[in-house]
Amino acid sequence: MKLTSSLVWLRRDLRVFDHVALQQALLASEKVYCVFIYDTTILDTLPRRDRRVDFIHASIAEVAAELEQLGGHLIVRHGDPVEQIPALAAELGVQAVFCNHDYEPQAMARDATVDSALQAAGRKFYSYKDQVIFERSEVLSQTGGVFSVFTPYKNAWLKKLAADLSVLAPYNIEPHAARLAPPPSPAPALPTLADLGFEPSNLAELKIPTGMSGAAQLFEDFLTRISDYNVARDFPSVKGPSYLSIHFRFGTLSVRHMVRTVLDLQERGVGGEGAAVWLSELIWREFYAMILYHHPHVVGASFKPAYDAIEWETGPEADEAFAAWCEGRTGYPLVDAAMLQLNQTGYMHNRLRMVTACFLIKDLGIDWRRGEAYFALHLNDFDLASNNGGWQWASSSGCDAQPYFRIFNPVTQSEKFDGEGKFIRRYLPQLKELSKKEIHAPWLAPRMLAPDYWPPVVMHDEARKLTLERYEVVKKPAA
Ligand SMILES: Cc1cc2nc3c(=O)[nH]c(=O)nc-3n(C[C@H](O)[C@H](O)[C@H](O)COP(=O)(O)OP(=O)(O)OC[C@H]3O[C@@H](n4cnc5c(N)ncnc54)[C@H](O)[C@@H]3O)c2cc1C
């Protein structure tokens, strides 16, 4: 295939290195334009201050600068991609549009519409695997079935990788950069946040590193402690995890590079159990992407249909309990501190995502979809597949989920994973006078040291019994 000119459409792959669609376009075309579209069908639904929009905005500035360094240019548009992409392709007179796969049902529908519009105008649409190592049906069971349990999926994933390490090879851009279309003269300025109708969030104040350079900086820092990851990752007051999830979400890093680095460490005999466990987490990410691809009904419904028969709490009392959970005033310090971490920073530690999700579902009896939607609005790293997988895990309705009768006790979780109460004190300074024994269940403290803290919204032991009754329905055979 030799094309006169083509257009690369960046979406959740905001980088200019090891980029499949960009490299393929450069190899196939004499001239390559690049575009990013601020998608109004997504942006119009968001509050006017949104850390993710800030993150994208800063990351796009870096992509534009990097492309310019290479002699190219980033076209930036604001609108509905379904209209914008075919219109821009016509305006530039390109023969093809290149992009990387997106596995979310809405994104796939969008891409199909763009593809049809381009085809109708005699143009091609090429899309590639880029955001995962293995996608769709690439990892199947020995009998050709889709996995619904993680461990066998992971084993098959690792086996497939070991059989062909070439899937990790980088897709270099620089050697082909001379084919990037140069900037127009004068080059238009990038839109400001205000042009997009947004106000700055507290992203800069939080010092969350953005763009390709931010991802590289975080990864470099993480590599110095990856060997401790298997232990440190469970304690929210410890700098244990990588904090790279927002970068995985927006593709400011290359997953191939991440996996290559881990394998290199393992080959050199460094990284230990920490590197192996971290690799497992990257495989969880691909597992959930694969589940969403094969079972799109999980958006809005339980993976296991029997769980849709559960009757959740509704009405004013449930609404008030939900508001208490959202605002971090359930009276359970670890749950409240975690929700405040989410509200104030857009990040929540993985252990706490599990604890807060279980608390909402199994202590408050509230439909997991309400929690899922709240996380979707507030998480910087919100990813439909991982978020849905995490919530269905907690509600026991998903694949390889926690059995429904295993119910986290929010107090013992707190004692175990924030024993000293360090994380709790960071977000709930009104509890700072409580001892490390008292801080996990302040209502039991003999002294009234925290008068401005909330009483518990439910008693865990009673809630647990109600939940076991509520879940009885999943044991009934379908009518
Ligand atoms: C209820 C619930 C909701 C969640 N929602 C999201 C979400 O919207 N977006 C998201 O990226 N992760 C989600 N997770 C998974 C996990 O909590 C985050 O990926 C992790 O906390 C991000 O922090 P990190 O980058 O420091 O992770 P690290 O521990 O450094 O892990 C490295 C990377 O592996 C991936 N990963 C780690 N754990 C998981 C997991 N359990 N499932 C899927 N991928 C994983 C992420 O891409 C992460 O960045 C959710 C988990 C739960 C229980």
PDBQT file of the ligand as one rigid body, heavy atoms in Angstrom, charges set to zero:
ROOT
HETATM    1  C1  LIG A 501     -14.015  -0.881  42.398  1.00  0.00    +0.000 C 
HETATM    2  C2  LIG A 501     -12.773  -0.707  41.564  1.00  0.00    +0.000 A 
HETATM    3  C3  LIG A 501     -12.764   0.220  40.533  1.00  0.00    +0.000 A 
HETATM    4  C4  LIG A 501     -11.609   0.380  39.736  1.00  0.00    +0.000 A 
HETATM    5  N1  LIG A 501     -11.636   1.302  38.706  1.00  0.00    +0.000 NA
HETATM    6  C5  LIG A 501     -10.546   1.426  37.901  1.00  0.00    +0.000 A 
HETATM    7  C6  LIG A 501     -10.558   2.346  36.819  1.00  0.00    +0.000 A 
HETATM    8  O1  LIG A 501     -11.556   3.009  36.513  1.00  0.00    +0.000 OA
HETATM    9  N2  LIG A 501      -9.413   2.478  36.087  1.00  0.00    +0.000 N 
HETATM   10  C7  LIG A 501      -8.287   1.734  36.354  1.00  0.00    +0.000 A 
HETATM   11  O2  LIG A 501      -7.267   1.901  35.660  1.00  0.00    +0.000 OA
HETATM   12  N3  LIG A 501      -8.275   0.844  37.359  1.00  0.00    +0.000 NA
HETATM   13  C8  LIG A 501      -9.353   0.674  38.141  1.00  0.00    +0.000 A 
HETATM   14  N4  LIG A 501      -9.314  -0.212  39.191  1.00  0.00    +0.000 N 
HETATM   15  C9  LIG A 501      -8.112  -1.065  39.368  1.00  0.00    +0.000 C 
HETATM   16  C10 LIG A 501      -7.018  -0.509  40.292  1.00  0.00    +0.000 C 
HETATM   17  O3  LIG A 501      -7.576  -0.107  41.505  1.00  0.00    +0.000 OA
HETATM   18  C11 LIG A 501      -6.249   0.664  39.672  1.00  0.00    +0.000 C 
HETATM   19  O4  LIG A 501      -5.797   0.330  38.378  1.00  0.00    +0.000 OA
HETATM   20  C12 LIG A 501      -5.020   1.020  40.507  1.00  0.00    +0.000 C 
HETATM   21  O5  LIG A 501      -5.409   1.341  41.818  1.00  0.00    +0.000 OA
HETATM   22  C13 LIG A 501      -4.321   2.223  39.874  1.00  0.00    +0.000 C 
HETATM   23  O6  LIG A 501      -3.223   2.609  40.620  1.00  0.00    +0.000 OA
HETATM   24  P1  LIG A 501      -1.737   2.414  40.103  1.00  0.00    +0.000 P 
HETATM   25  O7  LIG A 501      -1.583   2.920  38.715  1.00  0.00    +0.000 OA
HETATM   26  O8  LIG A 501      -0.855   2.995  41.136  1.00  0.00    +0.000 OA
HETATM   27  O9  LIG A 501      -1.677   0.841  40.049  1.00  0.00    +0.000 OA
HETATM   28  P2  LIG A 501      -0.492  -0.226  40.108  1.00  0.00    +0.000 P 
HETATM   29  O10 LIG A 501      -0.756  -1.045  41.302  1.00  0.00    +0.000 OA
HETATM   30  O11 LIG A 501       0.831   0.375  39.938  1.00  0.00    +0.000 OA
HETATM   31  O12 LIG A 501      -0.835  -1.157  38.855  1.00  0.00    +0.000 OA
HETATM   32  C14 LIG A 501      -0.287  -0.916  37.556  1.00  0.00    +0.000 C 
HETATM   33  C15 LIG A 501      -1.383  -0.828  36.532  1.00  0.00    +0.000 C 
HETATM   34  O13 LIG A 501      -2.046  -2.077  36.404  1.00  0.00    +0.000 OA
HETATM   35  C16 LIG A 501      -3.416  -1.866  36.117  1.00  0.00    +0.000 C 
HETATM   36  N5  LIG A 501      -4.186  -2.440  37.216  1.00  0.00    +0.000 N 
HETATM   37  C17 LIG A 501      -3.810  -2.571  38.507  1.00  0.00    +0.000 A 
HETATM   38  N6  LIG A 501      -4.765  -3.203  39.211  1.00  0.00    +0.000 NA
HETATM   39  C18 LIG A 501      -5.756  -3.461  38.364  1.00  0.00    +0.000 A 
HETATM   40  C19 LIG A 501      -7.036  -4.103  38.483  1.00  0.00    +0.000 A 
HETATM   41  N7  LIG A 501      -7.469  -4.633  39.651  1.00  0.00    +0.000 N 
HETATM   42  N8  LIG A 501      -7.829  -4.160  37.409  1.00  0.00    +0.000 NA
HETATM   43  C20 LIG A 501      -7.424  -3.667  36.209  1.00  0.00    +0.000 A 
HETATM   44  N9  LIG A 501      -6.226  -3.061  36.026  1.00  0.00    +0.000 NA
HETATM   45  C21 LIG A 501      -5.407  -2.972  37.086  1.00  0.00    +0.000 A 
HETATM   46  C22 LIG A 501      -3.623  -0.372  36.027  1.00  0.00    +0.000 C 
HETATM   47  O14 LIG A 501      -3.510   0.005  34.666  1.00  0.00    +0.000 OA
HETATM   48  C23 LIG A 501      -2.462   0.162  36.856  1.00  0.00    +0.000 C 
HETATM   49  O15 LIG A 501      -2.082   1.463  36.509  1.00  0.00    +0.000 OA
HETATM   50  C24 LIG A 501     -10.460  -0.401  40.004  1.00  0.00    +0.000 A 
HETATM   51  C25 LIG A 501     -10.483  -1.329  41.055  1.00  0.00    +0.000 A 
HETATM   52  C26 LIG A 501     -11.625  -1.480  41.827  1.00  0.00    +0.000 A 
HETATM   53  C27 LIG A 501     -11.614  -2.477  42.948  1.00  0.00    +0.000 C 
ENDROOT
TORSDOF 0
